[in-house]
Amino acid sequence: IMVPELLLGLSFGSAATLQPTCLSAQFRRPGDYILGGLFPFGTEAVNLTTRSEPTLVVCERLFIDGLIWALGMKFAIDEINNSTSLLPGIKLGYEMYDTCFEPVVALQPSLLFLTHNGTLGIGVQCDYTDYQPRVTAVIGPHKSDLCLVTAKLFSSFLIPQVSYGASSEKLSNTELYPSFYRTVPSDKNLVEAVVLLLNKFGWNWIATIGSDDEYGRGAQELFLSIAGNHSICIAFEGLIPTDLSDPNANNQLEETIKLINKTKVNIIVLFSFSQPAQALLEHSIRMGLSKKVWIGTEAWMLSDIAASIPNIQSIGTVLGFVMKIDTVPGFEEYVADLFASVQQDKFCQESRKLNALMNSDMLATQCPECDHVSLHDVLSVLSRSQIQPVHVAVHSVAYALHRALGCTHQACPRASIRSWQLLPFMNTFPFTVNGQSFRFDESHDTNPGYELIFWSWKNGTLSYLPVGDYKEFLSINKSQIQFHTEDQKEPTSECFRHCKPGQFRRIKGFHLCCYDCTDCPENTYWSTRDSSTCTPCLEHQWSPARSTRCYVRSERYLFWNEPLTIALLVLMSIIISLTCLTAVVFLKHLETPLVQASGGKLNLFALLTLALLCLSCCLYIGKPSNTLCMIQQIISCLCLNGCFSTFFIKSLEITLVIECPRCAPTFLPWLAPRRAWLIVASCFLTECTFCLCYLRVGPDNLLADYKSLPTEVLLVCNTESWLAFTLLHGYNNCLATVCFLCTFMVQTSGKKYNLARGITFAVLIYFITYIFFIAVFATLKTVLRSVTQIGISLATSLGILGSYYLPKCYIILFMPDLNTVDYFPNSIKEESEEDSQ
């Protein structure tokens, strides 16, 4: 409870003191084993771009955070030196130098660390196994781009290097950087946390900005790769300059703000350090960028530089992840005591003497501003600065050295230890710092997890409010987050909505990840494995629109129990019944002049074929097969041929008698009853020949039609060859044509019955139905094709029956007085009698 009051009192006392202190003399101390430290004491290199000679680069602006981190290393080493259990009897020394956030500056002390112990030269050797560098291990630097340079140097000598802030994923490559370690998580963990946060709030239309350095570029590259796999659309991605003294820096920042404004996003993810982030936020405020949700990282969120921007509250809502850290007990008191001590002459004299023992005057302290800093100047940073990563980094080296020396809790043997000998003990063994256990993983990283921080403003005062945490899972307390919207609820930032089952993504606009949700069409289904397309169903399957699965198609053909089938069967029964009754009438009156003149027994044969033609309609009902498809047309044609062959005989007889009376005596005997049966047989055999040709050329076959019906597979008999179809039906058409030509112009006296008229009308009805049949049969691909075939057969039978046979039945039954030889002369019989006379 007394610590804050003590610090406050000391700060006012030190603020009142104007004379310089000896704080700059506190960063080098001799010891049994020396640890090197790389810290950003300064932030602005004044002569880096203009120098023409390899002179010393000077940094003029003090970076308070870097000073606090360096003091953290000093505190950790003093703590270890005073410990009775960790490295007992061993005194650690240290050398800390400025990096100024510049690789060229960091290289100078790094080369010093590599010099042979006791000299200022780096030995060139083939084997460095026995080489003893100036330092046993290195703590730092803070930034990733500096570590990428220095880690290659130290890894070549296998000197352990433990960074307290470098988070680039590239540094996880232990093949390139075998001696590099860090006490912070990789950017990959941070990016995964950011992606989960975006998904948690349903934000998928965002802008991402990174500083143009290794940290910003690396984190943004990781974010883009992971975000794309989580349905997050990047409306804008850009880099902001880190060298703010560049004349083009302002133009780049203004252009970035303009482009963000055009995208109309509500979410901005910013991977940057404090200075570039400060410049971007200042430009967004000055240019009137509307309030957004800014998702940041600890690289700028916890910085006073960004938080102290005028009117910073107007940028909107700030959320971000910071590494989970604990406070380091005793550190604030240690700093307070140190700032009090550096004002004492005796302490300063002793410090300068110890400092001189390090023999490194060529680099000096590089922190002249440190002597003009008071406790009051660092108090605000001290209260929130993340010291634990530095503290843990120093302890990791100390524990490795403790194990490499074979120390006990009472004493340590003094032995010469090479830097590379520490690596096995750093790789495998856990260590404990302030009761918390740590271990480097296979990538030489540690992952304590993250806290989700919300910038909470109350009465103009900023506080960092924890609203969630992430290690393996992300948890958020949304009730504690007050967004900048009117209802203080999370704003929407969507380029698309999550598609429902049965919908696929249709890309729209310029951005490939923006899409509309469109229902999957019929006969396709949505697969969870790939929601960007709909998967077609297999041929034997179907699906409705917006379906998530396919269904097996049911078979469709003309069923026996369909109403239409039943109606056709009833009609068929009626026609067959009429045909049979007609045959009975003709059979009963077989010897009458009417029946004899109409053809005698040939009529019974013709009526039988008509009845069979009607019965053949049953072949078109039920599930078809290849055999049924082959015989359907054959049976129909053979039955029709039997009827037309009797008409053919009668048509020739009428033509001979009426049109060629002189030739009649010669040819009519060939149409006598016995010879007439030979003609019928020859006609039938000829049709059988065409049937064989039909089977040879290409008979109808069973076709499974998956396209005509939406949910069923249509089983139809498909016409394989229209040439075979023409051969099969052509002969019957020829017989019908001959019959028509022989009878349509025949005229008889009113005292005799005109037999030719009945044949003419029968054939004419056949032609009409046949033309309709061909037109429909060639185009239909449904069950109506079978219905058409049945209808044509029944229509043909009924037409022949009604036009030729039923009128004669009417005369036989109701006008028997006309059934005489005078009204129905039999030309063949008369001719036969004349020949016998």
ZICORFEN-V976889 format. One record per backbone hydrogen bond with DSSP energy under -1.0 kcal/mol. CO is the residue of the C=O (numbers start at 0). NH is the residue of the N-H. If there is no record, write none. Layout:
# ZICORFEN-V976889
CO_NH ; CO_NH
This chain:
# ZICORFEN-V976889
1_5 ; 2_6 ; 3_7 ; 4_8 ; 5_9 ; 6_10 ; 7_11 ; 8_12 ; 9_13 ; 10_14 ; 11_15 ; 21_24 ; 22_25 ; 26_95 ; 28_93 ; 32_92 ; 33_135 ; 34_94 ; 35_138 ; 36_96 ; 38_40 ; 38_98 ; 40_62 ; 43_59 ; 46_50 ; 52_54 ; 57_45 ; 60_42 ; 62_66 ; 63_67 ; 64_68 ; 65_69 ; 66_70 ; 67_71 ; 68_72 ; 69_73 ; 70_74 ; 71_75 ; 72_76 ; 73_77 ; 74_78 ; 75_79 ; 76_80 ; 77_81 ; 79_82 ; 86_89 ; 90_31 ; 90_32 ; 92_34 ; 93_28 ; 94_36 ; 96_38 ; 98_101 ; 101_105 ; 102_106 ; 105_109 ; 106_110 ; 107_111 ; 108_112 ; 109_113 ; 111_114 ; 112_134 ; 114_133 ; 115_118 ; 120_115 ; 131_116 ; 136_35 ; 137_161 ; 138_37 ; 142_146 ; 143_147 ; 145_149 ; 146_150 ; 149_153 ; 150_154 ; 151_155 ; 153_158 ; 159_137 ; 160_180 ; 161_139 ; 162_182 ; 166_186 ; 167_170 ; 168_171 ; 169_172 ; 171_173 ; 172_176 ; 176_179 ; 178_160 ; 180_162 ; 185_188 ; 185_189 ; 186_190 ; 187_191 ; 188_192 ; 189_193 ; 190_194 ; 191_195 ; 192_196 ; 193_197 ; 194_198 ; 195_199 ; 196_200 ; 197_202 ; 203_232 ; 205_234 ; 206_268 ; 207_237 ; 208_270 ; 209_239 ; 210_212 ; 212_216 ; 213_217 ; 214_218 ; 215_219 ; 216_220 ; 217_221 ; 218_222 ; 219_223 ; 220_224 ; 221_225 ; 222_226 ; 223_227 ; 226_229 ; 226_231 ; 232_205 ; 235_207 ; 237_209 ; 239_211 ; 241_243 ; 242_245 ; 245_248 ; 247_251 ; 248_252 ; 249_253 ; 250_254 ; 251_255 ; 252_256 ; 253_257 ; 254_258 ; 255_259 ; 256_260 ; 257_261 ; 258_262 ; 265_292 ; 266_206 ; 267_294 ; 268_208 ; 270_210 ; 272_276 ; 273_277 ; 274_278 ; 275_279 ; 276_280 ; 277_281 ; 278_282 ; 279_283 ; 280_284 ; 281_285 ; 282_286 ; 283_288 ; 291_316 ; 292_267 ; 293_318 ; 294_269 ; 295_320 ; 296_299 ; 296_300 ; 299_302 ; 302_306 ; 303_307 ; 305_308 ; 308_311 ; 310_313 ; 311_314 ; 312_315 ; 314_291 ; 316_293 ; 317_454 ; 318_295 ; 319_452 ; 320_297 ; 321_450 ; 327_330 ; 329_333 ; 330_334 ; 331_335 ; 332_336 ; 333_337 ; 334_338 ; 335_339 ; 336_340 ; 337_341 ; 340_343 ; 341_21 ; 343_347 ; 344_348 ; 345_349 ; 346_350 ; 347_351 ; 348_352 ; 349_353 ; 350_354 ; 351_355 ; 352_356 ; 354_357 ; 355_358 ; 359_362 ; 359_363 ; 366_369 ; 367_370 ; 368_371 ; 369_372 ; 370_20 ; 377_381 ; 378_382 ; 380_384 ; 384_386 ; 386_390 ; 387_391 ; 388_392 ; 389_393 ; 390_394 ; 391_395 ; 392_396 ; 393_397 ; 394_398 ; 395_399 ; 396_400 ; 397_401 ; 398_402 ; 399_403 ; 400_404 ; 401_406 ; 410_407 ; 417_420 ; 418_421 ; 421_425 ; 422_426 ; 423_427 ; 430_437 ; 432_435 ; 435_432 ; 437_430 ; 440_443 ; 443_181 ; 444_440 ; 448_323 ; 449_469 ; 450_321 ; 451_466 ; 452_319 ; 453_464 ; 455_462 ; 457_460 ; 460_457 ; 462_455 ; 464_453 ; 466_476 ; 467_451 ; 468_474 ; 469_449 ; 474_468 ; 476_479 ; 477_480 ; 484_487 ; 487_482 ; 492_203 ; 492_204 ; 499_502 ; 501_519 ; 503_517 ; 505_515 ; 510_513 ; 513_507 ; 515_505 ; 517_503 ; 519_545 ; 520_523 ; 522_536 ; 524_534 ; 526_529 ; 530_504 ; 534_524 ; 537_540 ; 539_552 ; 541_550 ; 542_522 ; 546_525 ; 550_541 ; 553_712 ; 555_714 ; 557_621 ; 558_561 ; 561_565 ; 562_566 ; 563_567 ; 564_568 ; 565_569 ; 566_570 ; 567_571 ; 568_572 ; 569_573 ; 570_574 ; 571_575 ; 572_576 ; 573_577 ; 574_578 ; 575_579 ; 576_580 ; 577_581 ; 578_582 ; 579_583 ; 580_584 ; 581_585 ; 582_586 ; 583_587 ; 584_588 ; 586_589 ; 588_591 ; 591_595 ; 592_596 ; 593_597 ; 594_599 ; 598_601 ; 599_602 ; 600_604 ; 601_605 ; 602_606 ; 603_607 ; 604_608 ; 605_609 ; 606_610 ; 607_611 ; 608_612 ; 609_613 ; 610_614 ; 611_615 ; 613_616 ; 614_617 ; 615_618 ; 616_619 ; 617_620 ; 624_628 ; 625_629 ; 626_630 ; 627_631 ; 630_634 ; 631_635 ; 632_636 ; 633_637 ; 634_638 ; 635_639 ; 636_640 ; 637_641 ; 638_642 ; 639_643 ; 640_644 ; 642_646 ; 643_647 ; 644_648 ; 645_649 ; 646_650 ; 647_651 ; 648_652 ; 649_653 ; 650_654 ; 651_655 ; 652_656 ; 653_657 ; 654_658 ; 654_659 ; 659_663 ; 662_666 ; 663_667 ; 666_669 ; 667_670 ; 668_671 ; 671_675 ; 672_676 ; 674_678 ; 675_679 ; 676_680 ; 677_681 ; 678_682 ; 679_683 ; 680_684 ; 681_685 ; 682_686 ; 683_687 ; 684_688 ; 685_689 ; 686_690 ; 687_691 ; 688_692 ; 689_693 ; 690_694 ; 691_695 ; 692_696 ; 693_697 ; 700_717 ; 702_715 ; 704_713 ; 710_553 ; 712_555 ; 713_704 ; 715_702 ; 717_700 ; 720_724 ; 721_725 ; 722_726 ; 723_727 ; 724_728 ; 725_729 ; 728_732 ; 729_733 ; 730_734 ; 731_735 ; 732_736 ; 733_737 ; 734_738 ; 735_739 ; 736_740 ; 737_741 ; 739_743 ; 742_745 ; 748_751 ; 752_754 ; 754_758 ; 755_759 ; 756_760 ; 757_761 ; 758_762 ; 759_763 ; 760_764 ; 761_765 ; 762_766 ; 763_767 ; 764_768 ; 765_769 ; 766_770 ; 767_771 ; 768_772 ; 769_773 ; 770_774 ; 771_775 ; 772_776 ; 773_777 ; 775_779 ; 781_784 ; 782_786 ; 783_787 ; 784_788 ; 785_789 ; 786_790 ; 787_791 ; 788_792 ; 789_793 ; 790_794 ; 791_795 ; 792_796 ; 793_797 ; 794_798 ; 795_799 ; 796_800 ; 797_801 ; 798_802 ; 799_803 ; 800_805 ; 804_808 ; 805_809 ; 806_810 ; 807_811 ; 808_812 ; 809_813 ; 810_814 ; 814_817 ; 815_818 ; 817_819 ; 819_823 ; 822_752 ; 825_829 ; 826_830 ; 827_831 ; 828_832 ; 829_833 ; 830_834 ; 831_835 ; 832_836
